Amino acid sequence: MLERWNPVAEMERLWNEMDRIFEEAFGRTARPLASRVLSYRPATDIYDTGEALVVKVAVPGAKPEDLEVSFEQNTLTIRGHYGYHLSEDEAKKVTWYRREIGTGQFAESFTLPVPVDTEHAEATFADGILTLTLPKAEQARIKRIPVHAPQALASSLN
């Protein structure tokens, strides 16, 4: 099977080898098992339209039912699954020549720069992109205040 060189996988291989050496020498590993898990962070864009914050998250291979979006105070959390899985029957029948598409779970939290109206928030998912439209709370919206000249001064300027 041909595999594309992956520096993260290479570091993981190096850590595993170091763990084996520590295990042989001292009877314990160099780092706890929990720290070995390499986390997936989906590519994310957050921008302000003036009326709302828009969050776009690239989650390849996900389905809408694989994703969970929640708010707590001013923190947005997105959890889900990415990638794809072969059924056991399919997996037994295939010969891999290249395998680069990862699969797994992720959880990302973002502190939003302004308060949002979660009651009117919308979430859509198309073409592997989760789009959240989060209307700004009324107090967070920019308000324009017109500047007027006093009447007496305005008439003398003409």
N, C-alpha and C positions, 0 to 999 in steps of 0.2 A: 504494500500500500504506500503510495506517495503521499507525503504530508508537507505542507508549507511550513517553513521555519517560523516558529513562534517564540519570541524572546521570553514571554511570560511562562510558557510551558517549559522552556529551557531552565528558567529560574526555579520552577517547581521541581524539575528533575534534579537540579543541583541541591535543593533543600532536602529532597528525599534521600539523596546519597549522603549528605551530611548527617541526617538523622540515623541512617544505617551505621555510619562510623561511630557516632556518639553512643548508639545502642550497644555496639560491640565493645567499646572502650569503657563506658561508664554504666551501662545497664539502663539508660534513659535517653529520651530523644532531646534534641536541641531546642525544640519549640513545641508549644501545645498544639494538639490536632486542630483546634478551632481556628487557629491563625493560618492554617494551610488553605482554607477555602478562599479562592480568588473570586472576588465579587464582580458581577456584571453591572455596569452603569450605562443605561441607555443614553444615547445622544439626546440632549434636551435643549430647546430654545424657549426663552421667556421674553416676551416683548409687551410694550404698553401701547394701546391704540388711542389713549386719551379717555375713553369711556370704559375700557376693560383691559385686564391682563390676559394675554393669550399664552398658553403653555402647549408646546408641541413636543411629543416624546416618540422617538423611533423605537418600535418594538416589533422586530421582524418575526414573522411566524405566529404571532399572538392572535387570539380571537377576542372579541369584546368580552366574552364571559371569563377570559383568563385575567382580566384587569380589574383592579379595585382602586378607587380614588376616594380619599377621605380628607377632612379638614379638622384641625384642632387648633383653636385660637387663630393665629396667623400662619400656621404651618400646613402646607399641602403635602400629603403622602400618597405616593403611587406605588402599588405592588402588583406583581404579575408574573406570568410565565412567558418565556420567549423560546424561539426555535421550533423544532418539530420532532416527533418521535415516530419511529417505525414500529409497527405491531411486532409481536414476538415471531409470528409466522414469517413476516417480511424480513426481519432481521436475520433469521436462520438461512434465508435463501440468497442473500446478497453477498457480493465480494466488493469490498471498498477499494477504490483506487485513489480517492482523495476525500478527505473529510475535514472541513473547516468550519462548518456552521455549528455554533455552540447551542446548547439548550440548557435551560435551568430556570431559576427564579431570581427576582430582583426586588428591591425595596429602596425607594429614593424619597427623601424628604427635602422640602424647600421652604425656607422662611420667605414669605411674600413681602415685597417692599411697601405695599399699601394694603389697607383692609379691603376685603371683597365681600360682595353680597352673595353668599353661598346659596341662598334660596333661589336665585335666578341663574346659577351657574349651569353651563351646558357642556356635555362631553360627547364627542363623536370619534369614531374609529374607522379609518379608510386607508387602504394601501399600506398597512403597517405603521401608520402614524396616528397616535392618540392626540386629539386636539381638545383642549379645555379652554372655554371662553368664560372668564371670571369677571363679571361686571364689578367695577369699583363700587365700594360703598359710597353713599352720597357725600359723606364728609371727606372722602379722599379725592373727589373729582376737582379739577381745576375750575375755579369760578372766575369769570372775567368781570371786572368792575369798571364801568365806563367812567372816564374822567371828563367833567364838565367845567367850563369856565363860569364864574359868577356872571349873572345877567348884565350888570352894569359894566363890568370889565369887557364882556363879549361885545357889547354895542360900541364901546369906544375903540375897539380894535378894527372895526370896519371902516 
